[in-house]
Amino acid sequence: MKIKEGFVLKEIAGSTVAVPVGDNLVNLQLMLTLNESGAFLWQCLETGATEEELTEKLTAEYDVDDIIARQDVAEFIKVLKENHIIDEA
């Protein structure tokens, strides 16, 4: 999976926000505020990563067990898919 072109991470007022750019700019509803782990997963997806790889990276970076990491990654991916932000290729 990979973040589609047309989205970038920005620091706005102390928060990390995924912002649409280019053709996506017309739909500001696609703007997402990310917590620290969400921003970390986003960065992993910018270069492409599977759900399994995201889980491994999350457990390596943060003190979280595998079950919780899997649930968190699945929920994050679900939100990105619902907003058409990731390509599954």
PDB file of N, CA, C and O in Angstrom:
ATOM      1  N   MET A   1       0.845  -1.175   0.000  1.00  0.00           N
ATOM      2  CA  MET A   1       0.000   0.000   0.000  1.00  0.00           C
ATOM      3  C   MET A   1       0.888   1.234   0.000  1.00  0.00           C
ATOM      4  O   MET A   1       2.020   1.213   0.483  1.00  0.00           O
ATOM      5  N   LYS A   2       0.352   2.285  -0.544  1.00  0.00           N
ATOM      6  CA  LYS A   2       1.127   3.508  -0.628  1.00  0.00           C
ATOM      7  C   LYS A   2       0.184   4.709  -0.607  1.00  0.00           C
ATOM      8  O   LYS A   2      -0.922   4.650  -1.145  1.00  0.00           O
ATOM      9  N   ILE A   3       0.632   5.798   0.019  1.00  0.00           N
ATOM     10  CA  ILE A   3      -0.141   7.041   0.011  1.00  0.00           C
ATOM     11  C   ILE A   3      -0.230   7.541  -1.427  1.00  0.00           C
ATOM     12  O   ILE A   3       0.776   7.599  -2.134  1.00  0.00           O
ATOM     13  N   LYS A   4      -1.438   7.901  -1.855  1.00  0.00           N
ATOM     14  CA  LYS A   4      -1.621   8.438  -3.202  1.00  0.00           C
ATOM     15  C   LYS A   4      -0.939   9.796  -3.318  1.00  0.00           C
ATOM     16  O   LYS A   4      -0.787  10.513  -2.329  1.00  0.00           O
ATOM     17  N   GLU A   5      -0.536  10.135  -4.525  1.00  0.00           N
ATOM     18  CA  GLU A   5      -0.016  11.471  -4.770  1.00  0.00           C
ATOM     19  C   GLU A   5      -1.136  12.468  -4.490  1.00  0.00           C
ATOM     20  O   GLU A   5      -2.315  12.165  -4.674  1.00  0.00           O
ATOM     21  N   GLY A   6      -0.755  13.648  -4.047  1.00  0.00           N
ATOM     22  CA  GLY A   6      -1.749  14.669  -3.767  1.00  0.00           C
ATOM     23  C   GLY A   6      -2.032  14.858  -2.293  1.00  0.00           C
ATOM     24  O   GLY A   6      -2.984  15.544  -1.923  1.00  0.00           O
ATOM     25  N   PHE A   7      -1.198  14.245  -1.436  1.00  0.00           N
ATOM     26  CA  PHE A   7      -1.335  14.411   0.013  1.00  0.00           C
ATOM     27  C   PHE A   7       0.050  14.587   0.612  1.00  0.00           C
ATOM     28  O   PHE A   7       0.993  13.897   0.225  1.00  0.00           O
ATOM     29  N   VAL A   8       0.170  15.507   1.553  1.00  0.00           N
ATOM     30  CA  VAL A   8       1.437  15.737   2.242  1.00  0.00           C
ATOM     31  C   VAL A   8       1.180  15.909   3.735  1.00  0.00           C
ATOM     32  O   VAL A   8       0.081  16.274   4.152  1.00  0.00           O
ATOM     33  N   LEU A   9       2.207  15.640   4.527  1.00  0.00           N
ATOM     34  CA  LEU A   9       2.138  15.906   5.964  1.00  0.00           C
ATOM     35  C   LEU A   9       2.646  17.312   6.221  1.00  0.00           C
ATOM     36  O   LEU A   9       3.652  17.731   5.649  1.00  0.00           O
ATOM     37  N   LYS A  10       1.956  18.032   7.074  1.00  0.00           N
ATOM     38  CA  LYS A  10       2.349  19.381   7.468  1.00  0.00           C
ATOM     39  C   LYS A  10       2.206  19.512   8.976  1.00  0.00           C
ATOM     40  O   LYS A  10       1.344  18.878   9.585  1.00  0.00           O
ATOM     41  N   GLU A  11       3.059  20.343   9.577  1.00  0.00           N
ATOM     42  CA  GLU A  11       2.918  20.721  10.981  1.00  0.00           C
ATOM     43  C   GLU A  11       2.108  22.015  11.014  1.00  0.00           C
ATOM     44  O   GLU A  11       2.531  23.035  10.471  1.00  0.00           O
ATOM     45  N   ILE A  12       0.952  21.963  11.652  1.00  0.00           N
ATOM     46  CA  ILE A  12       0.092  23.143  11.746  1.00  0.00           C
ATOM     47  C   ILE A  12      -0.311  23.321  13.203  1.00  0.00           C
ATOM     48  O   ILE A  12      -0.971  22.461  13.788  1.00  0.00           O
ATOM     49  N   ALA A  13       0.088  24.430  13.772  1.00  0.00           N
ATOM     50  CA  ALA A  13      -0.250  24.759  15.164  1.00  0.00           C
ATOM     51  C   ALA A  13       0.097  23.616  16.117  1.00  0.00           C
ATOM     52  O   ALA A  13      -0.681  23.292  17.014  1.00  0.00           O
ATOM     53  N   GLY A  14       1.259  23.012  15.919  1.00  0.00           N
ATOM     54  CA  GLY A  14       1.723  21.949  16.801  1.00  0.00           C
ATOM     55  C   GLY A  14       1.131  20.577  16.535  1.00  0.00           C
ATOM     56  O   GLY A  14       1.414  19.631  17.270  1.00  0.00           O
ATOM     57  N   SER A  15       0.320  20.452  15.505  1.00  0.00           N
ATOM     58  CA  SER A  15      -0.294  19.166  15.155  1.00  0.00           C
ATOM     59  C   SER A  15       0.212  18.710  13.794  1.00  0.00           C
ATOM     60  O   SER A  15       0.510  19.529  12.925  1.00  0.00           O
ATOM     61  N   THR A  16       0.306  17.403  13.617  1.00  0.00           N
ATOM     62  CA  THR A  16       0.658  16.842  12.310  1.00  0.00           C
ATOM     63  C   THR A  16      -0.636  16.604  11.555  1.00  0.00           C
ATOM     64  O   THR A  16      -1.542  15.928  12.043  1.00  0.00           O
ATOM     65  N   VAL A  17      -0.712  17.168  10.363  1.00  0.00           N
ATOM     66  CA  VAL A  17      -1.936  17.095   9.575  1.00  0.00           C
ATOM     67  C   VAL A  17      -1.605  16.585   8.175  1.00  0.00           C
ATOM     68  O   VAL A  17      -0.651  17.045   7.547  1.00  0.00           O
ATOM     69  N   ALA A  18      -2.398  15.634   7.693  1.00  0.00           N
ATOM     70  CA  ALA A  18      -2.308  15.175   6.308  1.00  0.00           C
ATOM     71  C   ALA A  18      -3.202  16.111   5.498  1.00  0.00           C
ATOM     72  O   ALA A  18      -4.408  16.204   5.730  1.00  0.00           O
ATOM     73  N   VAL A  19      -2.587  16.791   4.554  1.00  0.00           N
ATOM     74  CA  VAL A  19      -3.271  17.850   3.808  1.00  0.00           C
ATOM     75  C   VAL A  19      -3.349  17.484   2.329  1.00  0.00           C
ATOM     76  O   VAL A  19      -2.358  17.051   1.740  1.00  0.00           O
ATOM     77  N   PRO A  20      -4.532  17.657   1.726  1.00  0.00           N
ATOM     78  CA  PRO A  20      -4.623  17.440   0.282  1.00  0.00           C
ATOM     79  C   PRO A  20      -3.970  18.599  -0.467  1.00  0.00           C
ATOM     80  O   PRO A  20      -4.058  19.753  -0.046  1.00  0.00           O
ATOM     81  N   VAL A  21      -3.319  18.279  -1.571  1.00  0.00           N
ATOM     82  CA  VAL A  21      -2.707  19.297  -2.432  1.00  0.00           C
ATOM     83  C   VAL A  21      -3.101  19.012  -3.872  1.00  0.00           C
ATOM     84  O   VAL A  21      -3.652  17.952  -4.170  1.00  0.00           O
ATOM     85  N   GLY A  22      -2.822  19.946  -4.758  1.00  0.00           N
ATOM     86  CA  GLY A  22      -3.127  19.758  -6.173  1.00  0.00           C
ATOM     87  C   GLY A  22      -4.618  19.588  -6.401  1.00  0.00           C
ATOM     88  O   GLY A  22      -5.428  20.345  -5.865  1.00  0.00           O
ATOM     89  N   ASP A  23      -4.976  18.591  -7.198  1.00  0.00           N
ATOM     90  CA  ASP A  23      -6.383  18.343  -7.531  1.00  0.00           C
ATOM     91  C   ASP A  23      -7.218  17.987  -6.308  1.00  0.00           C
ATOM     92  O   ASP A  23      -8.425  18.226  -6.299  1.00  0.00           O
ATOM     93  N   ASN A  24      -6.597  17.421  -5.278  1.00  0.00           N
ATOM     94  CA  ASN A  24      -7.316  17.043  -4.059  1.00  0.00           C
ATOM     95  C   ASN A  24      -7.658  18.234  -3.179  1.00  0.00           C
ATOM     96  O   ASN A  24      -8.466  18.110  -2.258  1.00  0.00           O
ATOM     97  N   LEU A  25      -7.054  19.388  -3.449  1.00  0.00           N
ATOM     98  CA  LEU A  25      -7.243  20.568  -2.614  1.00  0.00           C
ATOM     99  C   LEU A  25      -8.696  21.012  -2.555  1.00  0.00           C
ATOM    100  O   LEU A  25      -9.111  21.629  -1.574  1.00  0.00           O
ATOM    101  N   VAL A  26      -9.470  20.711  -3.579  1.00  0.00           N
ATOM    102  CA  VAL A  26     -10.880  21.130  -3.597  1.00  0.00           C
ATOM    103  C   VAL A  26     -11.701  20.436  -2.521  1.00  0.00           C
ATOM    104  O   VAL A  26     -12.789  20.898  -2.176  1.00  0.00           O
ATOM    105  N   ASN A  27     -11.188  19.325  -1.986  1.00  0.00           N
ATOM    106  CA  ASN A  27     -11.922  18.583  -0.965  1.00  0.00           C
ATOM    107  C   ASN A  27     -11.160  18.626   0.359  1.00  0.00           C
ATOM    108  O   ASN A  27     -10.418  17.700   0.686  1.00  0.00           O
ATOM    109  N   LEU A  28     -11.348  19.696   1.109  1.00  0.00           N
ATOM    110  CA  LEU A  28     -10.647  19.844   2.385  1.00  0.00           C
ATOM    111  C   LEU A  28     -11.143  18.871   3.448  1.00  0.00           C
ATOM    112  O   LEU A  28     -10.543  18.773   4.518  1.00  0.00           O
ATOM    113  N   GLN A  29     -12.227  18.150   3.172  1.00  0.00           N
ATOM    114  CA  GLN A  29     -12.681  17.125   4.103  1.00  0.00           C
ATOM    115  C   GLN A  29     -11.677  15.983   4.191  1.00  0.00           C
ATOM    116  O   GLN A  29     -11.734  15.177   5.120  1.00  0.00           O
ATOM    117  N   LEU A  30     -10.757  15.908   3.229  1.00  0.00           N
ATOM    118  CA  LEU A  30      -9.742  14.868   3.245  1.00  0.00           C
ATOM    119  C   LEU A  30      -8.601  15.189   4.210  1.00  0.00           C
ATOM    120  O   LEU A  30      -7.686  14.379   4.360  1.00  0.00           O
ATOM    121  N   MET A  31      -8.631  16.342   4.863  1.00  0.00           N
ATOM    122  CA  MET A  31      -7.593  16.706   5.810  1.00  0.00           C
ATOM    123  C   MET A  31      -7.765  15.871   7.078  1.00  0.00           C
ATOM    124  O   MET A  31      -8.855  15.803   7.645  1.00  0.00           O
ATOM    125  N   LEU A  32      -6.665  15.230   7.518  1.00  0.00           N
ATOM    126  CA  LEU A  32      -6.699  14.396   8.710  1.00  0.00           C
ATOM    127  C   LEU A  32      -5.655  14.868   9.704  1.00  0.00           C
ATOM    128  O   LEU A  32      -4.518  15.142   9.320  1.00  0.00           O
ATOM    129  N   THR A  33      -6.020  14.967  10.973  1.00  0.00           N
ATOM    130  CA  THR A  33      -5.058  15.243  12.024  1.00  0.00           C
ATOM    131  C   THR A  33      -4.552  13.902  12.535  1.00  0.00           C
ATOM    132  O   THR A  33      -5.338  13.015  12.869  1.00  0.00           O
ATOM    133  N   LEU A  34      -3.227  13.762  12.593  1.00  0.00           N
ATOM    134  CA  LEU A  34      -2.611  12.494  12.983  1.00  0.00           C
ATOM    135  C   LEU A  34      -1.879  12.638  14.310  1.00  0.00           C
ATOM    136  O   LEU A  34      -1.245  13.659  14.579  1.00  0.00           O
ATOM    137  N   ASN A  35      -1.978  11.597  15.136  1.00  0.00           N
ATOM    138  CA  ASN A  35      -1.165  11.572  16.338  1.00  0.00           C
ATOM    139  C   ASN A  35       0.238  11.097  15.952  1.00  0.00           C
ATOM    140  O   ASN A  35       0.505  10.856  14.775  1.00  0.00           O
ATOM    141  N   GLU A  36       1.121  10.961  16.918  1.00  0.00           N
ATOM    142  CA  GLU A  36       2.511  10.609  16.630  1.00  0.00           C
ATOM    143  C   GLU A  36       2.628   9.279  15.890  1.00  0.00           C
ATOM    144  O   GLU A  36       3.364   9.175  14.909  1.00  0.00           O
ATOM    145  N   SER A  37       1.907   8.267  16.356  1.00  0.00           N
ATOM    146  CA  SER A  37       2.003   6.957  15.696  1.00  0.00           C
ATOM    147  C   SER A  37       1.331   6.978  14.321  1.00  0.00           C
ATOM    148  O   SER A  37       1.777   6.280  13.410  1.00  0.00           O
ATOM    149  N   GLY A  38       0.276   7.761  14.160  1.00  0.00           N
ATOM    150  CA  GLY A  38      -0.357   7.902  12.850  1.00  0.00           C
ATOM    151  C   GLY A  38       0.579   8.547  11.843  1.00  0.00           C
ATOM    152  O   GLY A  38       0.642   8.126  10.688  1.00  0.00           O
ATOM    153  N   ALA A  39       1.311   9.574  12.281  1.00  0.00           N
ATOM    154  CA  ALA A  39       2.289  10.229  11.406  1.00  0.00           C
ATOM    155  C   ALA A  39       3.411   9.256  11.049  1.00  0.00           C
ATOM    156  O   ALA A  39       3.893   9.249   9.916  1.00  0.00           O
ATOM    157  N   PHE A  40       3.826   8.435  12.014  1.00  0.00           N
ATOM    158  CA  PHE A  40       4.857   7.420  11.766  1.00  0.00           C
ATOM    159  C   PHE A  40       4.388   6.424  10.709  1.00  0.00           C
ATOM    160  O   PHE A  40       5.131   6.108   9.779  1.00  0.00           O
ATOM    161  N   LEU A  41       3.157   5.928  10.849  1.00  0.00           N
ATOM    162  CA  LEU A  41       2.613   4.977   9.874  1.00  0.00           C
ATOM    163  C   LEU A  41       2.460   5.636   8.507  1.00  0.00           C
ATOM    164  O   LEU A  41       2.736   5.009   7.484  1.00  0.00           O
ATOM    165  N   TRP A  42       2.028   6.883   8.480  1.00  0.00           N
ATOM    166  CA  TRP A  42       1.895   7.625   7.218  1.00  0.00           C
ATOM    167  C   TRP A  42       3.230   7.655   6.496  1.00  0.00           C
ATOM    168  O   TRP A  42       3.300   7.380   5.298  1.00  0.00           O
ATOM    169  N   GLN A  43       4.293   7.989   7.225  1.00  0.00           N
ATOM    170  CA  GLN A  43       5.625   8.059   6.621  1.00  0.00           C
ATOM    171  C   GLN A  43       6.058   6.699   6.091  1.00  0.00           C
ATOM    172  O   GLN A  43       6.717   6.626   5.054  1.00  0.00           O
ATOM    173  N   CYS A  44       5.705   5.629   6.777  1.00  0.00           N
ATOM    174  CA  CYS A  44       6.012   4.282   6.283  1.00  0.00           C
ATOM    175  C   CYS A  44       5.249   3.995   4.987  1.00  0.00           C
ATOM    176  O   CYS A  44       5.768   3.332   4.088  1.00  0.00           O
ATOM    177  N   LEU A  45       4.030   4.493   4.899  1.00  0.00           N
ATOM    178  CA  LEU A  45       3.216   4.270   3.707  1.00  0.00           C
ATOM    179  C   LEU A  45       3.644   5.131   2.518  1.00  0.00           C
ATOM    180  O   LEU A  45       3.317   4.811   1.376  1.00  0.00           O
ATOM    181  N   GLU A  46       4.365   6.210   2.773  1.00  0.00           N
ATOM    182  CA  GLU A  46       4.810   7.062   1.670  1.00  0.00           C
ATOM    183  C   GLU A  46       5.728   6.301   0.711  1.00  0.00           C
ATOM    184  O   GLU A  46       5.743   6.582  -0.487  1.00  0.00           O
ATOM    185  N   THR A  47       6.477   5.357   1.223  1.00  0.00           N
ATOM    186  CA  THR A  47       7.376   4.569   0.376  1.00  0.00           C
ATOM    187  C   THR A  47       6.806   3.191   0.077  1.00  0.00           C
ATOM    188  O   THR A  47       7.420   2.409  -0.649  1.00  0.00           O
ATOM    189  N   GLY A  48       5.644   2.889   0.626  1.00  0.00           N
ATOM    190  CA  GLY A  48       4.998   1.601   0.395  1.00  0.00           C
ATOM    191  C   GLY A  48       5.287   0.626   1.521  1.00  0.00           C
ATOM    192  O   GLY A  48       6.439   0.446   1.914  1.00  0.00           O
ATOM    193  N   ALA A  49       4.258   0.007   2.033  1.00  0.00           N
ATOM    194  CA  ALA A  49       4.396  -0.979   3.102  1.00  0.00           C
ATOM    195  C   ALA A  49       3.129  -1.820   3.148  1.00  0.00           C
ATOM    196  O   ALA A  49       2.034  -1.331   2.867  1.00  0.00           O
ATOM    197  N   THR A  50       3.287  -3.063   3.497  1.00  0.00           N
ATOM    198  CA  THR A  50       2.126  -3.930   3.686  1.00  0.00           C
ATOM    199  C   THR A  50       1.584  -3.720   5.100  1.00  0.00           C
ATOM    200  O   THR A  50       2.236  -3.099   5.940  1.00  0.00           O
ATOM    201  N   GLU A  51       0.412  -4.235   5.346  1.00  0.00           N
ATOM    202  CA  GLU A  51      -0.171  -4.135   6.679  1.00  0.00           C
ATOM    203  C   GLU A  51       0.719  -4.853   7.699  1.00  0.00           C
ATOM    204  O   GLU A  51       0.894  -4.378   8.821  1.00  0.00           O
ATOM    205  N   GLU A  52       1.272  -5.985   7.305  1.00  0.00           N
ATOM    206  CA  GLU A  52       2.175  -6.739   8.177  1.00  0.00           C
ATOM    207  C   GLU A  52       3.434  -5.922   8.485  1.00  0.00           C
ATOM    208  O   GLU A  52       3.876  -5.874   9.633  1.00  0.00           O
ATOM    209  N   GLU A  53       4.007  -5.286   7.475  1.00  0.00           N
ATOM    210  CA  GLU A  53       5.199  -4.457   7.680  1.00  0.00           C
ATOM    211  C   GLU A  53       4.898  -3.279   8.597  1.00  0.00           C
ATOM    212  O   GLU A  53       5.722  -2.918   9.437  1.00  0.00           O
ATOM    213  N   LEU A  54       3.724  -2.681   8.439  1.00  0.00           N
ATOM    214  CA  LEU A  54       3.341  -1.568   9.312  1.00  0.00           C
ATOM    215  C   LEU A  54       3.245  -2.027  10.765  1.00  0.00           C
ATOM    216  O   LEU A  54       3.679  -1.321  11.675  1.00  0.00           O
ATOM    217  N   THR A  55       2.675  -3.208  10.977  1.00  0.00           N
ATOM    218  CA  THR A  55       2.569  -3.752  12.328  1.00  0.00           C
ATOM    219  C   THR A  55       3.947  -3.988  12.922  1.00  0.00           C
ATOM    220  O   THR A  55       4.196  -3.641  14.077  1.00  0.00           O
ATOM    221  N   GLU A  56       4.843  -4.577  12.138  1.00  0.00           N
ATOM    222  CA  GLU A  56       6.209  -4.822  12.609  1.00  0.00           C
ATOM    223  C   GLU A  56       6.924  -3.518  12.952  1.00  0.00           C
ATOM    224  O   GLU A  56       7.593  -3.425  13.981  1.00  0.00           O
ATOM    225  N   LYS A  57       6.783  -2.523  12.098  1.00  0.00           N
ATOM    226  CA  LYS A  57       7.440  -1.232  12.319  1.00  0.00           C
ATOM    227  C   LYS A  57       6.868  -0.540  13.555  1.00  0.00           C
ATOM    228  O   LYS A  57       7.608   0.074  14.325  1.00  0.00           O
ATOM    229  N   LEU A  58       5.558  -0.641  13.744  1.00  0.00           N
ATOM    230  CA  LEU A  58       4.911  -0.009  14.893  1.00  0.00           C
ATOM    231  C   LEU A  58       5.377  -0.638  16.205  1.00  0.00           C
ATOM    232  O   LEU A  58       5.666   0.074  17.167  1.00  0.00           O
ATOM    233  N   THR A  59       5.451  -1.958  16.246  1.00  0.00           N
ATOM    234  CA  THR A  59       5.903  -2.627  17.474  1.00  0.00           C
ATOM    235  C   THR A  59       7.387  -2.379  17.730  1.00  0.00           C
ATOM    236  O   THR A  59       7.816  -2.360  18.884  1.00  0.00           O
ATOM    237  N   ALA A  60       8.175  -2.190  16.680  1.00  0.00           N
ATOM    238  CA  ALA A  60       9.602  -1.903  16.848  1.00  0.00           C
ATOM    239  C   ALA A  60       9.825  -0.472  17.334  1.00  0.00           C
ATOM    240  O   ALA A  60      10.751  -0.217  18.104  1.00  0.00           O
ATOM    241  N   GLU A  61       8.991   0.455  16.894  1.00  0.00           N
ATOM    242  CA  GLU A  61       9.169   1.869  17.219  1.00  0.00           C
ATOM    243  C   GLU A  61       8.552   2.248  18.566  1.00  0.00           C
ATOM    244  O   GLU A  61       9.087   3.100  19.275  1.00  0.00           O
ATOM    245  N   TYR A  62       7.438   1.622  18.916  1.00  0.00           N
ATOM    246  CA  TYR A  62       6.691   1.979  20.124  1.00  0.00           C
ATOM    247  C   TYR A  62       6.551   0.768  21.033  1.00  0.00           C
ATOM    248  O   TYR A  62       6.658  -0.375  20.591  1.00  0.00           O
ATOM    249  N   ASP A  63       6.315   1.032  22.287  1.00  0.00           N
ATOM    250  CA  ASP A  63       6.123  -0.031  23.274  1.00  0.00           C
ATOM    251  C   ASP A  63       4.668  -0.484  23.234  1.00  0.00           C
ATOM    252  O   ASP A  63       3.860  -0.116  24.087  1.00  0.00           O
ATOM    253  N   VAL A  64       4.356  -1.293  22.223  1.00  0.00           N
ATOM    254  CA  VAL A  64       2.988  -1.780  22.032  1.00  0.00           C
ATOM    255  C   VAL A  64       3.054  -3.250  21.628  1.00  0.00           C
ATOM    256  O   VAL A  64       3.926  -3.652  20.858  1.00  0.00           O
ATOM    257  N   ASP A  65       2.129  -4.046  22.152  1.00  0.00           N
ATOM    258  CA  ASP A  65       2.180  -5.468  21.794  1.00  0.00           C
ATOM    259  C   ASP A  65       1.573  -5.702  20.417  1.00  0.00           C
ATOM    260  O   ASP A  65       0.885  -4.842  19.867  1.00  0.00           O
ATOM    261  N   ASP A  66       1.837  -6.864  19.882  1.00  0.00           N
ATOM    262  CA  ASP A  66       1.477  -7.200  18.509  1.00  0.00           C
ATOM    263  C   ASP A  66      -0.033  -7.116  18.257  1.00  0.00           C
ATOM    264  O   ASP A  66      -0.455  -6.637  17.205  1.00  0.00           O
ATOM    265  N   ILE A  67      -0.827  -7.566  19.187  1.00  0.00           N
ATOM    266  CA  ILE A  67      -2.283  -7.573  19.001  1.00  0.00           C
ATOM    267  C   ILE A  67      -2.819  -6.144  18.898  1.00  0.00           C
ATOM    268  O   ILE A  67      -3.605  -5.833  18.003  1.00  0.00           O
ATOM    269  N   ILE A  68      -2.394  -5.288  19.812  1.00  0.00           N
ATOM    270  CA  ILE A  68      -2.835  -3.884  19.784  1.00  0.00           C
ATOM    271  C   ILE A  68      -2.333  -3.203  18.511  1.00  0.00           C
ATOM    272  O   ILE A  68      -3.071  -2.453  17.872  1.00  0.00           O
ATOM    273  N   ALA A  69      -1.074  -3.464  18.142  1.00  0.00           N
ATOM    274  CA  ALA A  69      -0.511  -2.863  16.929  1.00  0.00           C
ATOM    275  C   ALA A  69      -1.314  -3.271  15.699  1.00  0.00           C
ATOM    276  O   ALA A  69      -1.612  -2.429  14.852  1.00  0.00           O
ATOM    277  N   ARG A  70      -1.668  -4.549  15.590  1.00  0.00           N
ATOM    278  CA  ARG A  70      -2.468  -5.026  14.452  1.00  0.00           C
ATOM    279  C   ARG A  70      -3.817  -4.308  14.385  1.00  0.00           C
ATOM    280  O   ARG A  70      -4.260  -3.898  13.313  1.00  0.00           O
ATOM    281  N   GLN A  71      -4.459  -4.163  15.539  1.00  0.00           N
ATOM    282  CA  GLN A  71      -5.754  -3.483  15.583  1.00  0.00           C
ATOM    283  C   GLN A  71      -5.617  -2.018  15.175  1.00  0.00           C
ATOM    284  O   GLN A  71      -6.430  -1.502  14.408  1.00  0.00           O
ATOM    285  N   ASP A  72      -4.586  -1.354  15.692  1.00  0.00           N
ATOM    286  CA  ASP A  72      -4.369   0.055  15.379  1.00  0.00           C
ATOM    287  C   ASP A  72      -4.053   0.258  13.892  1.00  0.00           C
ATOM    288  O   ASP A  72      -4.569   1.181  13.261  1.00  0.00           O
ATOM    289  N   VAL A  73      -3.205  -0.610  13.346  1.00  0.00           N
ATOM    290  CA  VAL A  73      -2.856  -0.518  11.925  1.00  0.00           C
ATOM    291  C   VAL A  73      -4.096  -0.756  11.073  1.00  0.00           C
ATOM    292  O   VAL A  73      -4.328  -0.027  10.109  1.00  0.00           O
ATOM    293  N   ALA A  74      -4.893  -1.760  11.412  1.00  0.00           N
ATOM    294  CA  ALA A  74      -6.111  -2.061  10.643  1.00  0.00           C
ATOM    295  C   ALA A  74      -7.068  -0.871  10.658  1.00  0.00           C
ATOM    296  O   ALA A  74      -7.661  -0.541   9.631  1.00  0.00           O
ATOM    297  N   GLU A  75      -7.221  -0.231  11.801  1.00  0.00           N
ATOM    298  CA  GLU A  75      -8.117   0.925  11.904  1.00  0.00           C
ATOM    299  C   GLU A  75      -7.567   2.105  11.095  1.00  0.00           C
ATOM    300  O   GLU A  75      -8.325   2.797  10.415  1.00  0.00           O
ATOM    301  N   PHE A  76      -6.270   2.332  11.167  1.00  0.00           N
ATOM    302  CA  PHE A  76      -5.643   3.415  10.410  1.00  0.00           C
ATOM    303  C   PHE A  76      -5.826   3.194   8.908  1.00  0.00           C
ATOM    304  O   PHE A  76      -6.191   4.117   8.179  1.00  0.00           O
ATOM    305  N   ILE A  77      -5.574   1.975   8.455  1.00  0.00           N
ATOM    306  CA  ILE A  77      -5.735   1.632   7.032  1.00  0.00           C
ATOM    307  C   ILE A  77      -7.197   1.818   6.608  1.00  0.00           C
ATOM    308  O   ILE A  77      -7.474   2.316   5.517  1.00  0.00           O
ATOM    309  N   LYS A  78      -8.113   1.421   7.467  1.00  0.00           N
ATOM    310  CA  LYS A  78      -9.546   1.561   7.170  1.00  0.00           C
ATOM    311  C   LYS A  78      -9.907   3.030   6.926  1.00  0.00           C
ATOM    312  O   LYS A  78     -10.611   3.347   5.968  1.00  0.00           O
ATOM    313  N   VAL A  79      -9.429   3.916   7.786  1.00  0.00           N
ATOM    314  CA  VAL A  79      -9.710   5.348   7.633  1.00  0.00           C
ATOM    315  C   VAL A  79      -9.120   5.874   6.322  1.00  0.00           C
ATOM    316  O   VAL A  79      -9.771   6.634   5.605  1.00  0.00           O
ATOM    317  N   LEU A  80      -7.891   5.469   6.014  1.00  0.00           N
ATOM    318  CA  LEU A  80      -7.255   5.923   4.773  1.00  0.00           C
ATOM    319  C   LEU A  80      -8.000   5.403   3.545  1.00  0.00           C
ATOM    320  O   LEU A  80      -8.162   6.130   2.566  1.00  0.00           O
ATOM    321  N   LYS A  81      -8.451   4.155   3.592  1.00  0.00           N
ATOM    322  CA  LYS A  81      -9.211   3.587   2.467  1.00  0.00           C
ATOM    323  C   LYS A  81     -10.548   4.307   2.301  1.00  0.00           C
ATOM    324  O   LYS A  81     -10.947   4.634   1.183  1.00  0.00           O
ATOM    325  N   GLU A  82     -11.233   4.551   3.410  1.00  0.00           N
ATOM    326  CA  GLU A  82     -12.531   5.237   3.352  1.00  0.00           C
ATOM    327  C   GLU A  82     -12.410   6.617   2.727  1.00  0.00           C
ATOM    328  O   GLU A  82     -13.350   7.107   2.101  1.00  0.00           O
ATOM    329  N   ASN A  83     -11.246   7.245   2.897  1.00  0.00           N
ATOM    330  CA  ASN A  83     -11.011   8.582   2.361  1.00  0.00           C
ATOM    331  C   ASN A  83     -10.233   8.566   1.053  1.00  0.00           C
ATOM    332  O   ASN A  83      -9.814   9.613   0.558  1.00  0.00           O
ATOM    333  N   HIS A  84     -10.044   7.379   0.498  1.00  0.00           N
ATOM    334  CA  HIS A  84      -9.369   7.201  -0.802  1.00  0.00           C
ATOM    335  C   HIS A  84      -7.975   7.845  -0.811  1.00  0.00           C
ATOM    336  O   HIS A  84      -7.597   8.531  -1.760  1.00  0.00           O
ATOM    337  N   ILE A  85      -7.227   7.605   0.265  1.00  0.00           N
ATOM    338  CA  ILE A  85      -5.918   8.215   0.424  1.00  0.00           C
ATOM    339  C   ILE A  85      -4.794   7.232   0.089  1.00  0.00           C
ATOM    340  O   ILE A  85      -3.668   7.660  -0.168  1.00  0.00           O
ATOM    341  N   ILE A  86      -5.070   5.939   0.086  1.00  0.00           N
ATOM    342  CA  ILE A  86      -4.017   4.966  -0.219  1.00  0.00           C
ATOM    343  C   ILE A  86      -4.340   4.153  -1.458  1.00  0.00           C
ATOM    344  O   ILE A  86      -5.498   3.898  -1.787  1.00  0.00           O
ATOM    345  N   ASP A  87      -3.258   3.753  -2.138  1.00  0.00           N
ATOM    346  CA  ASP A  87      -3.331   2.784  -3.218  1.00  0.00           C
ATOM    347  C   ASP A  87      -2.925   1.442  -2.641  1.00  0.00           C
ATOM    348  O   ASP A  87      -1.984   1.363  -1.850  1.00  0.00           O
ATOM    349  N   GLU A  88      -3.615   0.403  -3.023  1.00  0.00           N
ATOM    350  CA  GLU A  88      -3.290  -0.907  -2.473  1.00  0.00           C
ATOM    351  C   GLU A  88      -2.289  -1.662  -3.318  1.00  0.00           C
ATOM    352  O   GLU A  88      -1.950  -2.798  -2.985  1.00  0.00           O
ATOM    353  N   ALA A  89      -1.805  -1.081  -4.390  1.00  0.00           N
ATOM    354  CA  ALA A  89      -0.852  -1.763  -5.263  1.00  0.00           C
ATOM    355  C   ALA A  89       0.499  -1.883  -4.609  1.00  0.00           C
ATOM    356  O   ALA A  89       1.426  -2.433  -5.205  1.00  0.00           O
TER     357      ALA A  89
END
